[in-house]
Amino acid sequence: MLQKRVEEYIAANGLLEPGARVLVGLSGGADSTALLLVRHSLGCDCIAVHCNFHLRGNESDRDQAFAQELCTRLGVRLELCSYDTRQYAAQHHASIEMAARELRYADFERLRLENGASAVCIAHHRDDSVETVVMNLMRGTGIRGLCGIKPKNGFIVRPFLCVSRRDIEYWLTVQGQNYVTDSTNLEADCTRNRIRLELLPLMRQTNPDVDCAIDRTSAHLRQALAFYEEAVDKSKAMCVTPCADGCDIDIQSLMLLDDNGDSHLKSKAVLYEILSGYGFSESLAEQVYAAAQGEPGRCFHAAGSILYVDRGRLLVRKESETELLVDVAVEDGLEVQLPDGSSLAFSFAPVNAPISRDRNVATLDADLAGTSLQVRNVQNADSFHPFGMKGRRLLSDFMTDLKFSLPQKRRQLVLTDGKDILWVIGQRSDNRFRVSAETSRQLVIRLTGR
């Protein structure tokens, strides 16, 4: 019966193509052992993969030996992966659990590609999904966290989500197949284990069918999620304009998503769905929502992203981890490539050469400018003497007058001699370095490719 239920589940969810080669994750526990046996008994083209994380001493070696013996007996090819998980975790500042996950899934994908496999089968079962739902509920979650484990996520498929741990263990007993047990799963020393060993048994005393009830609820929520995501996508199209390094959100269009009396539920939900894709937490999205209805000028940082509250818009951009600083040793014919794909071309010209009025061309006194220059980002308190104007101006005020958005201000580059700004690149040169009656030759700098 277990085999039939699994086959029907695979077909109903479109998890595997008939006759396709698959990888099967094999830890040696009851779940993965049963999964390999089921796939093998159906005559599938299987390659087993065992990952030894070397975290449990002799138990880790025992599990590997079990996997090798089982695959030899079945005539199934086995790929062994071995890791120094603790060292990897320390190097990448990750928890042991996260390190093991990253190592395992990286090798799964590598082996899938090397062997031309269509999928990687993982032995998560219904109990695992139920535990995940309860754990997410306790932590506080949205609708996705209550949907349980997905049957399919990219090339990862989970054919056993239709059966329970008890079903699996009973089936193995009938088959006369032994398996190994991870002793750490028997200790209530982490949240998931406490849910498995203490909380769920207590819930079953009130409702013996609680696992099925939670699983049914998750299935209903997955259906509701499909409608929710469709509605969110339509709402995004009404207020979001994508750009190369992020997106612009029209605040008025966002607020118009709300019906009268719904307490901004729709606009808040859509804003979070947009911002979560850029690393913003729910609490940070709430702060952005409040700021969107106030004065412009605030900015918010998330992992790898920055958001500016601009005039009528929220501007979300990927945030560069390093500031730009390019040293330039000026010589005739020099061309300097900039990270955005544009370039600066340097040349010298006679003093009487015509001076371009193109803002992408700066014509300076070559002797005043010198030959040791730098291209860098705008910095706080930068100031210069704009050509055609008297006196010094803060660069931030100059850009405000040009109606620069906050991201434009952040991306603006300047050419300096290490002390003074010679050119706000692509905008205005500094009056102190202009060509005058005392100039002997011109330094001409052209911005191209922008």
N, C-alpha and C positions, 0 to 999 in steps of 0.2 A: 504493500500500500504506500509506503514512503516513496519508493521509486516512482510510482505512478503519479503521486501528488507533485513531486518535484518536476517531472516531465511536463505535466499540465501547467504548472506555474511558469516554467521556462517558456512554453509556447504562448501562454496568455500575456506575458510581459515582453515577449520578443527579446529574450536575453541572449540566446545563442543561435547561430545558424547551424542547421543539420550538417554533420560531417566536417565542421570546421575544427582546426587545431586550437586547443586551449591550454593555458597554464592553470595548474591547480595549486594553490598555497597549501602546503602540508606541514603543520606543526607537529603532528603526531597525536594530538588530542582527539577526543571522540568526534568532534564536529568535522575537522578536516579529513580524518581517516574515513569517515562515512562518505564525505563528498567525493573523495578519490575513488572509493569502491563503487559508488553509484555511477559516476562518469565512465569508469572502466568497464563496468558490467554492461553498459549500453553500447559498448564497442567504440567509444569516442577516442579521438586522437589526443591523448593527454601527455603533458610533460609536468611532472611534479616539481615544486620548488620548495626547498626547506631552508629557512633562515636561522642560523645559530648566532644569537646575540651575546653569548658567553656571559650571561647575567646570573645564572643559577648553578654555577659550578658543575658538579657531576650530573645534575638533572639535565643541563643543556646538552652534554655529551650523550646521555642516555636517549634523549629525544632524537638526536641526529642518527644514532645507531638504529633506533626503531624505524625511522623514515627510510633509511637505506635498506633494511631487511624487508620492509613491506614492499618497496618498489622492486626489489630484486625478485621477490616471490611473484608479484603481479606481472613482471616483465615491462614495467613502466620506467621510462627514462627519468632520472632524478638530477636536478641542478641544485648544488649546495652553495649557499652564500654564508660567509663567515665575517663577523664584525667585531671590532673593539668599540662597543657601543658607549661605554663610559668616556673613553677618550674623545669620541665624536661629539658627545653631548657637551663636554667641557670646552672643546674648541669652538662649538657653534652656540654656546650659551643657551642650550636647550635642556628641557627635562629629559630624563631617561626614556619616558614613554614617547615623547615627541621625536627624540633621536631615533628610536627603534622604528617608528612609523616612517620617518623620512628615508631611512636606509632601506627598509623593506620595499616601499613603493617605488623607489628609484630603481632597484634591481628588478622588480616585477616589470616595469616598463622597458628596461634595457633588454631583458630576456624575451619579452613579447616581440619586440622589434627584430631581435636577432633570429628568432625561430619562426617568424611569420605567423604568430598566433593571433587569432581574432579577438580573444578576450582573456582576462585573468579571473578565475573563479575563486571567490573567497567564501569561507564557511560560516559567515554570520547567519544566525537563525532567529526565529521569532523572539526568543527570550532576550537576545542581545538588543533587538529593536525596542522591546518593551522597557528594558533597563535604561536605554538611551532616552526615551520619552520621559520617564520618571525623573531621571537625573537632570534633564533640561528644564523640566517643570519646577524642580526644587531650586534651580539656579536663577530662574526667571528667563523666559524665552518668548519669542514670537511664534507665528504660525508654523514656520519651517522647522523649528525645534521640536514641535509636537507631531511632526509627520513621520518620525522614526527614521530608520535606516533605508536609504534608497535601494531598490532592487538593482538599479544600474546607474553607474556614475562614470561616464566615459567608457573606458575599456574594462573597468572593474564591474563584475556581475556577482550577484549573491543569490544563487538558486535555492538556498535553504531557508529563506525568510518565511516560507509557508509552513515550516515544521518547527516543533519545539525541541528543547534539549532532551526532554524525556522521550519523545518520539525517536530521536537519533540514538540514544543509548539503548532503548529497547530493540531497535532494528539491528544494532551491532551485536547484541546478545543473541538474537535469533540467528544471525550470520556466523556466530562463533568467532567473531573478530575482537581481539583485545585492542587496547589503546593506552596511551600514557596520560598521566594527570599532572598538570602544573600545580605544585603545592601552593604557590602564591595565590591561586584563585580560591583557596579554602580559608584564607585569612581575611577577616573583616577590617583591613587596615587602610582601605581607600574608599572613596565614595561609591564607586560602582560595585565593589565587593559587598559593602554594607547594604546597598539596595538589594543585591542578589540574595545575600545570606540572611538578612534580618527584616528589611522593610517589606519586600514582596511576599515572603511567607506569612507575615502578619496581615497583609491585605487579603491574602487568599483565605484566611480564616473568616473574613466577612463575606467575601465573594470568591468561591472556588474557581470561578470562570473569569477572574479579573484580567488575566493575561490576554485572553481572547477579546475581552471588552476594550482594553487599551489598544490592541492591534486593530480592531474595527474602527475605533475613534481615529486612529492615525490614518487609516484608509480614507475615511470621510474627509479628513482635513487635507489630504493630498489632492482630493477632487476639488475641494474649495480653493486650495492654493492655485490650481490651474486657472480658475476664474479670476482670482485676485491678481495674479501676475499679468493676465490679459488686460485687466482694467488699468493696472499701473502703467503698462506699456503705452496704452492709449493716452493716459494723462501726461506721461513724460513727453510724448510727441507734441503736446500742446504748450509746454513751457520750457523745454530744454533744446538748446542749440549746441550740438557737438562741435569741438574744435580739435586741433592737432594734439594739444597737450592737456585736454580736459573738457569742460563744457561750461556754457553760460545758462543760468536759470533766470527766466523772467519772473520777477517777484509778483507782479500784478496777475499774470496768467496763472501762477501757482495758487494765489489766494482765490481766484475765481473758480477753482475746482470745488470749493466748499458750497454746499447748499445752506440755505438759511437755517440756523439753529443746530448745526451738526458739530459745533465747537471746534471747528478747524480740523476735524478728524481726517478728512481726505488729504488736505494739503500737507499736514504733518506726516502722514503715512507715505505720501509720494516723495516728499523731501528726504525722508530717511532712506527710502529705497534707492534714491539717486546717490545720496552721500555715502551709504554703506559700501557702494562699489569703489569708493575712493579711500576707504579705511576709516571713515568717521563712525564713532560709536553712537548709540541711541541718545545718550545724555548730551553728547556734543552736538548732535543734530538738533536737539531741543534748544540748545543755546543759540545755534545759528538761526533757527526759526524765529526766536524772540528778537534777535539782532536785525533780522531782515525787515522788521516793521519799524526800525528806528533809524537813526542817522547813519549815513554811509561812512566808511573808513575803517571799520573793524576787520580784523583778519583772524582766522582760526586754523590751527595746524592739526593734521592727523598724520598717521604713518605714511610718509611719502607724498603727501598732498597738502595743499594750502588753499583756503577759501577766503575770498575778499568780498566784503559787503560793499558793492559799488552803487552808483546811482540807478536804482530800479532793477539791479541785477545782482545775482550771486555768481561770482566767477570762481570756478573750481579749476585748479591747475596742479599738475604734477610738480612736486617741489624738488629742485636740484639739491643734491647733498653737498656739493662743493661750490664755492664761489669761483668765478672765472678770473684768472690773472695770467695774461700772456705778455711776456717780455718781447719787445720789438727793437732790433738793431737796424735802424733805418739805412737803407741803401737804395740807389736808383733801380727800379724794376722789381723791388721786393713785393711779394704777395703773401698775406697772412690769412689763413683759413680760420673762420670762427665756428663755434659749435653749432650754431643754427643753420649752417650751410652757406652763409654769406662770406664775403672776403673783403679785405682791405688791400688796395693796390697803391704802393708808394712810388712817386717819381719826382724828379726835380725839373724845374722849368725856369727859363730866363725871367728876369724881373719884369720885363715888359709884356710877358705872355698874358692873353686875356684871362680874366678871372670868371669862373663859372658861378652862376647863381643857383645851380642845382643844390638842394639841401643834402644830397648824397655825396657831394664833393666839398672838401675843405681845402682852402688855399691859404697857407701860412707862411710866415717868414721862416725860412729854413734854418737860419742861424739862431733865431730865438727858440725855435722848437727843439733843436739839438737832434742827436741820433740815438739816444737811449730812452725809449718810450715804453709805455705799458698800456694794454687794454684791460679794463676791469669793469666789474659791476658798479652801479651807483652805490654810494655809501651814505649813511646818515650824516647830515650836516655838510654834504658836498655843496660847494658854491663856485660860481665862475662869473666872468664879465661878458655877458652875451654880446656878440657882434651887433653893432647898430644901436646899442643901448648904453646908457651911462651908469657906471657904478656896478657893484657886486650884487648878485641875486642868489638866493638859495636855489639849488637845482630842483628841489621838491616843489617850490613855488612856480618855477619856470614850467615844469611839466604839468602842474595843475592848470596853468593858464592855457596850455595846449590841449586841455581836457583829456589827458592820459588816464586810462583806467589804472587801477592798482597793479594788475599784472604787468601792464606796459611799463609802469614805473620801475617795477622790480627787475624787468628784463633789460632795461635800457643800459647801454654800455657807454663808457667814456674813454677817451684817449688822454693819457696824462704823461707828464715827465717825472712822475714820482712825487710831485708836490702840487703842481697846478694842473687844472683841466685845460687841455688845448682844444678839445672838440667833444661836444655831446653828439656822439656818432649818429649821423643821419638827421641831425636837427639844427645845431648852431655851433659855430666855432667861437673861441674866446677872443675878445677884442684886443687883449694884450699881445696876441701873437699874429695880428693882422699884417698884411703886406702894406708897407708905408714907403715914404721917400727914402728912408735909410736902408731898405731891403736890398740885398745883393742878388738873391735868387729865391725862387718860390719852392716850397714843399707842397706838392699836390697829392691828396689822399682821396681815393675813390672807393665808395662802398658799393659793392655789386652783389647780386644774387639774393637780395632781400625782397 
